[in-house]
């Protein structure tokens, strides 16, 4: 779990970071979390449904592709979901303050951390 915690700490170091988590795609279980401001266990379960829905839609459309990330833009926050490269059954969830965060930098950091994390 130290690899997960180290990765979450790296994500929280970005300006505007509010919360982040690593989630098991199969069960919706939260494997690690940092930050706060929202119920990350509830968010983990809800975003598991987002991932499942997108994967199912891609299959129905016959798309032979993979998800790099999913961006949900709210009025005050960005929510990013990214499958982990070395653990296809896990994804990272990242919440950022829209007024403080640099979205491009946050996406780049999430990709870097997500591609390196081995569980």
Order of alpha helices (4+ residues) and beta strands (2+ residues): alpha-beta-beta-alpha-beta-beta-beta-alpha
